[in-house]
Amino acid sequence: RQVIEIANHIVREQKLTCIMITHNMQHALDYGDKILVLNHGKIVRQISGHEKNNFTAEKLAVLLHAAAA
């Protein structure tokens, strides 16, 4: 968690673009400005802005499970 916090601080402070790959739904929601849902290497859904703010980790997990089916 500490490494993610440090990386997040550097990204925000220096206004960098950063790609984070995670299977932790809560981290994706907490740290991502835009979430890309991939299935076999293809983007099947983009979530950002107001829509992202209305997601929970559980709802995101359900979406990912549906995309994999």
Biopython code that builds the backbone (N, CA, C, O; Angstrom):
import numpy as np
from Bio.PDB.StructureBuilder import StructureBuilder

atoms = [
    (1, "ARG", "N", (0.830, -1.196, 0.000)),
    (1, "ARG", "CA", (0.000, 0.000, 0.000)),
    (1, "ARG", "C", (0.877, 1.264, 0.000)),
    (1, "ARG", "O", (0.556, 2.260, -0.648)),
    (2, "GLN", "N", (1.970, 1.197, 0.729)),
    (2, "GLN", "CA", (2.867, 2.352, 0.818)),
    (2, "GLN", "C", (3.481, 2.687, -0.546)),
    (2, "GLN", "O", (3.612, 3.863, -0.886)),
    (3, "VAL", "N", (3.852, 1.683, -1.318)),
    (3, "VAL", "CA", (4.423, 1.917, -2.648)),
    (3, "VAL", "C", (3.390, 2.603, -3.549)),
    (3, "VAL", "O", (3.722, 3.531, -4.287)),
    (4, "ILE", "N", (2.145, 2.143, -3.483)),
    (4, "ILE", "CA", (1.089, 2.750, -4.296)),
    (4, "ILE", "C", (0.871, 4.194, -3.890)),
    (4, "ILE", "O", (0.696, 5.054, -4.752)),
    (5, "GLU", "N", (0.878, 4.479, -2.599)),
    (5, "GLU", "CA", (0.696, 5.853, -2.118)),
    (5, "GLU", "C", (1.819, 6.764, -2.603)),
    (5, "GLU", "O", (1.569, 7.898, -3.013)),
    (6, "ILE", "N", (3.051, 6.273, -2.556)),
    (6, "ILE", "CA", (4.199, 7.069, -3.024)),
    (6, "ILE", "C", (4.092, 7.315, -4.525)),
    (6, "ILE", "O", (4.280, 8.439, -4.991)),
    (7, "ALA", "N", (3.791, 6.262, -5.276)),
    (7, "ALA", "CA", (3.641, 6.410, -6.730)),
    (7, "ALA", "C", (2.521, 7.388, -7.058)),
    (7, "ALA", "O", (2.674, 8.234, -7.938)),
    (8, "ASN", "N", (1.406, 7.279, -6.364)),
    (8, "ASN", "CA", (0.274, 8.183, -6.587)),
    (8, "ASN", "C", (0.668, 9.639, -6.305)),
    (8, "ASN", "O", (0.279, 10.545, -7.042)),
    (9, "HIS", "N", (1.425, 9.850, -5.256)),
    (9, "HIS", "CA", (1.883, 11.205, -4.916)),
    (9, "HIS", "C", (2.764, 11.777, -6.040)),
    (9, "HIS", "O", (2.591, 12.925, -6.448)),
    (10, "ILE", "N", (3.700, 10.971, -6.529)),
    (10, "ILE", "CA", (4.596, 11.423, -7.598)),
    (10, "ILE", "C", (3.808, 11.717, -8.875)),
    (10, "ILE", "O", (4.037, 12.737, -9.525)),
    (11, "VAL", "N", (2.891, 10.836, -9.232)),
    (11, "VAL", "CA", (2.084, 11.020, -10.444)),
    (11, "VAL", "C", (1.279, 12.306, -10.360)),
    (11, "VAL", "O", (1.259, 13.090, -11.308)),
    (12, "ARG", "N", (0.613, 12.526, -9.229)),
    (12, "ARG", "CA", (-0.214, 13.731, -9.060)),
    (12, "ARG", "C", (0.645, 15.001, -9.017)),
    (12, "ARG", "O", (0.314, 16.004, -9.649)),
    (13, "GLU", "N", (1.734, 14.945, -8.276)),
    (13, "GLU", "CA", (2.591, 16.119, -8.108)),
    (13, "GLU", "C", (3.222, 16.550, -9.425)),
    (13, "GLU", "O", (3.298, 17.743, -9.719)),
    (14, "GLN", "N", (3.676, 15.586, -10.219)),
    (14, "GLN", "CA", (4.376, 15.905, -11.461)),
    (14, "GLN", "C", (3.457, 15.831, -12.684)),
    (14, "GLN", "O", (3.913, 15.983, -13.817)),
    (15, "LYS", "N", (2.160, 15.596, -12.447)),
    (15, "LYS", "CA", (1.168, 15.537, -13.516)),
    (15, "LYS", "C", (1.582, 14.562, -14.618)),
    (15, "LYS", "O", (1.592, 14.896, -15.803)),
    (16, "LEU", "N", (1.919, 13.353, -14.190)),
    (16, "LEU", "CA", (2.360, 12.305, -15.106)),
    (16, "LEU", "C", (1.189, 11.417, -15.509)),
    (16, "LEU", "O", (0.181, 11.334, -14.809)),
    (17, "THR", "N", (1.342, 10.769, -16.628)),
    (17, "THR", "CA", (0.424, 9.709, -17.019)),
    (17, "THR", "C", (1.030, 8.406, -16.546)),
    (17, "THR", "O", (2.216, 8.147, -16.751)),
    (18, "CYS", "N", (0.214, 7.595, -15.917)),
    (18, "CYS", "CA", (0.695, 6.336, -15.361)),
    (18, "CYS", "C", (-0.326, 5.245, -15.661)),
    (18, "CYS", "O", (-1.532, 5.460, -15.530)),
    (19, "ILE", "N", (0.153, 4.097, -16.057)),
    (19, "ILE", "CA", (-0.718, 2.945, -16.272)),
    (19, "ILE", "C", (-0.486, 1.978, -15.120)),
    (19, "ILE", "O", (0.641, 1.550, -14.870)),
    (20, "MET", "N", (-1.556, 1.642, -14.428)),
    (20, "MET", "CA", (-1.490, 0.688, -13.323)),
    (20, "MET", "C", (-2.332, -0.526, -13.702)),
    (20, "MET", "O", (-3.507, -0.396, -14.045)),
    (21, "ILE", "N", (-1.735, -1.675, -13.640)),
    (21, "ILE", "CA", (-2.468, -2.910, -13.915)),
    (21, "ILE", "C", (-2.698, -3.590, -12.579)),
    (21, "ILE", "O", (-1.755, -3.859, -11.836)),
    (22, "THR", "N", (-3.960, -3.865, -12.282)),
    (22, "THR", "CA", (-4.284, -4.466, -10.996)),
    (22, "THR", "C", (-5.504, -5.370, -11.106)),
    (22, "THR", "O", (-6.345, -5.208, -11.990)),
    (23, "HIS", "N", (-5.575, -6.303, -10.204)),
    (23, "HIS", "CA", (-6.768, -7.128, -10.068)),
    (23, "HIS", "C", (-7.519, -6.720, -8.805)),
    (23, "HIS", "O", (-8.518, -7.337, -8.437)),
    (24, "ASN", "N", (-7.031, -5.683, -8.153)),
    (24, "ASN", "CA", (-7.666, -5.179, -6.940)),
    (24, "ASN", "C", (-8.655, -4.082, -7.344)),
    (24, "ASN", "O", (-8.259, -2.970, -7.693)),
    (25, "MET", "N", (-9.928, -4.412, -7.292)),
    (25, "MET", "CA", (-10.971, -3.492, -7.747)),
    (25, "MET", "C", (-10.971, -2.185, -6.952)),
    (25, "MET", "O", (-11.193, -1.113, -7.516)),
    (26, "GLN", "N", (-10.724, -2.274, -5.652)),
    (26, "GLN", "CA", (-10.740, -1.062, -4.839)),
    (26, "GLN", "C", (-9.588, -0.140, -5.199)),
    (26, "GLN", "O", (-9.757, 1.079, -5.224)),
    (27, "HIS", "N", (-8.409, -0.709, -5.479)),
    (27, "HIS", "CA", (-7.274, 0.123, -5.909)),
    (27, "HIS", "C", (-7.581, 0.808, -7.232)),
    (27, "HIS", "O", (-7.260, 1.982, -7.414)),
    (28, "ALA", "N", (-8.201, 0.080, -8.157)),
    (28, "ALA", "CA", (-8.565, 0.677, -9.451)),
    (28, "ALA", "C", (-9.470, 1.877, -9.247)),
    (28, "ALA", "O", (-9.287, 2.914, -9.884)),
    (29, "LEU", "N", (-10.444, 1.737, -8.362)),
    (29, "LEU", "CA", (-11.373, 2.839, -8.102)),
    (29, "LEU", "C", (-10.708, 3.985, -7.343)),
    (29, "LEU", "O", (-10.968, 5.154, -7.625)),
    (30, "ASP", "N", (-9.858, 3.650, -6.390)),
    (30, "ASP", "CA", (-9.226, 4.680, -5.556)),
    (30, "ASP", "C", (-8.177, 5.491, -6.302)),
    (30, "ASP", "O", (-8.050, 6.695, -6.081)),
    (31, "TYR", "N", (-7.422, 4.836, -7.186)),
    (31, "TYR", "CA", (-6.271, 5.498, -7.793)),
    (31, "TYR", "C", (-6.441, 5.820, -9.273)),
    (31, "TYR", "O", (-5.707, 6.651, -9.807)),
    (32, "GLY", "N", (-7.377, 5.189, -9.932)),
    (32, "GLY", "CA", (-7.503, 5.398, -11.371)),
    (32, "GLY", "C", (-8.421, 6.555, -11.717)),
    (32, "GLY", "O", (-9.482, 6.720, -11.115)),
    (33, "ASP", "N", (-8.009, 7.352, -12.687)),
    (33, "ASP", "CA", (-8.890, 8.383, -13.242)),
    (33, "ASP", "C", (-9.790, 7.771, -14.301)),
    (33, "ASP", "O", (-10.929, 8.194, -14.498)),
    (34, "LYS", "N", (-9.252, 6.761, -14.980)),
    (34, "LYS", "CA", (-9.988, 6.058, -16.027)),
    (34, "LYS", "C", (-9.695, 4.575, -15.855)),
    (34, "LYS", "O", (-8.543, 4.180, -15.674)),
    (35, "ILE", "N", (-10.739, 3.758, -15.914)),
    (35, "ILE", "CA", (-10.589, 2.315, -15.794)),
    (35, "ILE", "C", (-10.916, 1.697, -17.141)),
    (35, "ILE", "O", (-11.960, 1.973, -17.732)),
    (36, "LEU", "N", (-10.011, 0.861, -17.614)),
    (36, "LEU", "CA", (-10.236, 0.134, -18.857)),
    (36, "LEU", "C", (-10.442, -1.332, -18.506)),
    (36, "LEU", "O", (-9.611, -1.937, -17.828)),
    (37, "VAL", "N", (-11.532, -1.892, -18.961)),
    (37, "VAL", "CA", (-11.820, -3.312, -18.755)),
    (37, "VAL", "C", (-11.381, -4.040, -20.011)),
    (37, "VAL", "O", (-11.851, -3.741, -21.108)),
    (38, "LEU", "N", (-10.474, -5.002, -19.846)),
    (38, "LEU", "CA", (-9.942, -5.743, -20.971)),
    (38, "LEU", "C", (-10.452, -7.174, -20.960)),
    (38, "LEU", "O", (-10.669, -7.761, -19.901)),
    (39, "ASN", "N", (-10.642, -7.728, -22.155)),
    (39, "ASN", "CA", (-10.963, -9.134, -22.305)),
    (39, "ASN", "C", (-10.144, -9.652, -23.481)),
    (39, "ASN", "O", (-10.339, -9.224, -24.619)),
    (40, "HIS", "N", (-9.235, -10.568, -23.202)),
    (40, "HIS", "CA", (-8.325, -11.096, -24.221)),
    (40, "HIS", "C", (-7.580, -9.966, -24.925)),
    (40, "HIS", "O", (-7.417, -9.991, -26.145)),
    (41, "GLY", "N", (-7.130, -8.979, -24.159)),
    (41, "GLY", "CA", (-6.325, -7.887, -24.691)),
    (41, "GLY", "C", (-7.080, -6.787, -25.398)),
    (41, "GLY", "O", (-6.470, -5.840, -25.897)),
    (42, "LYS", "N", (-8.396, -6.892, -25.451)),
    (42, "LYS", "CA", (-9.198, -5.857, -26.112)),
    (42, "LYS", "C", (-10.019, -5.087, -25.082)),
    (42, "LYS", "O", (-10.562, -5.665, -24.140)),
    (43, "ILE", "N", (-10.097, -3.772, -25.279)),
    (43, "ILE", "CA", (-10.886, -2.939, -24.380)),
    (43, "ILE", "C", (-12.365, -3.207, -24.644)),
    (43, "ILE", "O", (-12.858, -3.024, -25.756)),
    (44, "VAL", "N", (-13.063, -3.647, -23.586)),
    (44, "VAL", "CA", (-14.500, -3.902, -23.727)),
    (44, "VAL", "C", (-15.335, -2.855, -22.993)),
    (44, "VAL", "O", (-16.550, -2.784, -23.175)),
    (45, "ARG", "N", (-14.680, -2.045, -22.163)),
    (45, "ARG", "CA", (-15.419, -0.992, -21.442)),
    (45, "ARG", "C", (-14.442, 0.019, -20.881)),
    (45, "ARG", "O", (-13.373, -0.344, -20.389)),
    (46, "GLN", "N", (-14.809, 1.288, -20.955)),
    (46, "GLN", "CA", (-14.064, 2.378, -20.311)),
    (46, "GLN", "C", (-14.969, 3.002, -19.266)),
    (46, "GLN", "O", (-16.154, 3.234, -19.507)),
    (47, "ILE", "N", (-14.400, 3.268, -18.111)),
    (47, "ILE", "CA", (-15.177, 3.870, -17.032)),
    (47, "ILE", "C", (-14.375, 5.053, -16.493)),
    (47, "ILE", "O", (-13.211, 4.904, -16.120)),
    (48, "SER", "N", (-14.998, 6.215, -16.456)),
    (48, "SER", "CA", (-14.307, 7.390, -15.925)),
    (48, "SER", "C", (-15.326, 8.404, -15.432)),
    (48, "SER", "O", (-16.535, 8.214, -15.564)),
    (49, "GLY", "N", (-14.818, 9.468, -14.871)),
    (49, "GLY", "CA", (-15.648, 10.586, -14.447)),
    (49, "GLY", "C", (-16.763, 10.202, -13.496)),
    (49, "GLY", "O", (-16.564, 9.423, -12.563)),
    (50, "HIS", "N", (-17.931, 10.755, -13.743)),
    (50, "HIS", "CA", (-19.086, 10.554, -12.864)),
    (50, "HIS", "C", (-19.465, 9.075, -12.774)),
    (50, "HIS", "O", (-19.833, 8.585, -11.707)),
    (51, "GLU", "N", (-19.372, 8.375, -13.898)),
    (51, "GLU", "CA", (-19.709, 6.951, -13.896)),
    (51, "GLU", "C", (-18.803, 6.184, -12.938)),
    (51, "GLU", "O", (-19.279, 5.340, -12.180)),
    (52, "LYS", "N", (-17.505, 6.468, -12.965)),
    (52, "LYS", "CA", (-16.557, 5.788, -12.079)),
    (52, "LYS", "C", (-16.877, 6.065, -10.623)),
    (52, "LYS", "O", (-16.760, 5.182, -9.774)),
    (53, "ASN", "N", (-17.280, 7.291, -10.337)),
    (53, "ASN", "CA", (-17.584, 7.665, -8.955)),
    (53, "ASN", "C", (-18.773, 6.906, -8.392)),
    (53, "ASN", "O", (-18.909, 6.788, -7.174)),
    (54, "ASN", "N", (-19.639, 6.388, -9.260)),
    (54, "ASN", "CA", (-20.809, 5.633, -8.815)),
    (54, "ASN", "C", (-20.548, 4.132, -8.719)),
    (54, "ASN", "O", (-21.441, 3.375, -8.339)),
    (55, "PHE", "N", (-19.335, 3.692, -9.060)),
    (55, "PHE", "CA", (-19.014, 2.274, -8.991)),
    (55, "PHE", "C", (-18.522, 1.904, -7.592)),
    (55, "PHE", "O", (-17.925, 2.715, -6.885)),
    (56, "THR", "N", (-18.792, 0.659, -7.219)),
    (56, "THR", "CA", (-18.197, 0.062, -6.029)),
    (56, "THR", "C", (-17.275, -1.050, -6.506)),
    (56, "THR", "O", (-17.342, -1.463, -7.664)),
    (57, "ALA", "N", (-16.422, -1.532, -5.628)),
    (57, "ALA", "CA", (-15.536, -2.633, -5.987)),
    (57, "ALA", "C", (-16.357, -3.859, -6.392)),
    (57, "ALA", "O", (-15.989, -4.578, -7.321)),
    (58, "GLU", "N", (-17.454, -4.088, -5.700)),
    (58, "GLU", "CA", (-18.308, -5.239, -6.014)),
    (58, "GLU", "C", (-18.944, -5.098, -7.399)),
    (58, "GLU", "O", (-18.989, -6.061, -8.165)),
    (59, "LYS", "N", (-19.431, -3.911, -7.714)),
    (59, "LYS", "CA", (-20.053, -3.673, -9.026)),
    (59, "LYS", "C", (-19.020, -3.817, -10.144)),
    (59, "LYS", "O", (-19.332, -4.345, -11.212)),
    (60, "LEU", "N", (-17.812, -3.357, -9.908)),
    (60, "LEU", "CA", (-16.745, -3.486, -10.892)),
    (60, "LEU", "C", (-16.376, -4.946, -11.087)),
    (60, "LEU", "O", (-16.141, -5.371, -12.218)),
    (61, "ALA", "N", (-16.318, -5.722, -10.015)),
    (61, "ALA", "CA", (-16.022, -7.148, -10.113)),
    (61, "ALA", "C", (-17.071, -7.881, -10.930)),
    (61, "ALA", "O", (-16.735, -8.756, -11.728)),
    (62, "VAL", "N", (-18.344, -7.534, -10.740)),
    (62, "VAL", "CA", (-19.429, -8.141, -11.516)),
    (62, "VAL", "C", (-19.272, -7.806, -12.998)),
    (62, "VAL", "O", (-19.456, -8.669, -13.857)),
    (63, "LEU", "N", (-18.934, -6.564, -13.292)),
    (63, "LEU", "CA", (-18.716, -6.139, -14.686)),
    (63, "LEU", "C", (-17.567, -6.921, -15.314)),
    (63, "LEU", "O", (-17.673, -7.364, -16.458)),
    (64, "LEU", "N", (-16.479, -7.095, -14.584)),
    (64, "LEU", "CA", (-15.339, -7.836, -15.103)),
    (64, "LEU", "C", (-15.688, -9.309, -15.332)),
    (64, "LEU", "O", (-15.284, -9.904, -16.331)),
    (65, "HIS", "N", (-16.426, -9.876, -14.414)),
    (65, "HIS", "CA", (-16.834, -11.268, -14.557)),
    (65, "HIS", "C", (-17.716, -11.435, -15.803)),
    (65, "HIS", "O", (-17.568, -12.401, -16.552)),
    (66, "ALA", "N", (-18.619, -10.496, -16.011)),
    (66, "ALA", "CA", (-19.510, -10.558, -17.185)),
    (66, "ALA", "C", (-18.704, -10.400, -18.479)),
    (66, "ALA", "O", (-19.010, -11.045, -19.482)),
    (67, "ALA", "N", (-17.678, -9.548, -18.459)),
    (67, "ALA", "CA", (-16.867, -9.329, -19.657)),
    (67, "ALA", "C", (-16.067, -10.579, -20.008)),
    (67, "ALA", "O", (-15.779, -10.827, -21.179)),
    (68, "ALA", "N", (-15.714, -11.356, -19.006)),
    (68, "ALA", "CA", (-14.912, -12.560, -19.226)),
    (68, "ALA", "C", (-15.771, -13.739, -19.690)),
    (68, "ALA", "O", (-15.242, -14.731, -20.192)),
    (69, "ALA", "N", (-17.073, -13.635, -19.527)),
    (69, "ALA", "CA", (-17.957, -14.770, -19.884)),
    (69, "ALA", "C", (-18.179, -14.870, -21.363)),
    (69, "ALA", "O", (-18.892, -15.763, -21.821)),
]
sb = StructureBuilder()
sb.init_structure("model")
sb.init_model(0)
sb.init_chain("A")
sb.init_seg("    ")
for serial, (resi, resn, name, xyz) in enumerate(atoms, 1):
    if name == "N":
        sb.init_residue(resn, " ", resi, " ")
    sb.init_atom(name, np.array(xyz, "f"), 0.0, 1.0, " ", f" {name:<3s}", serial, name[0])
structure = sb.get_structure()
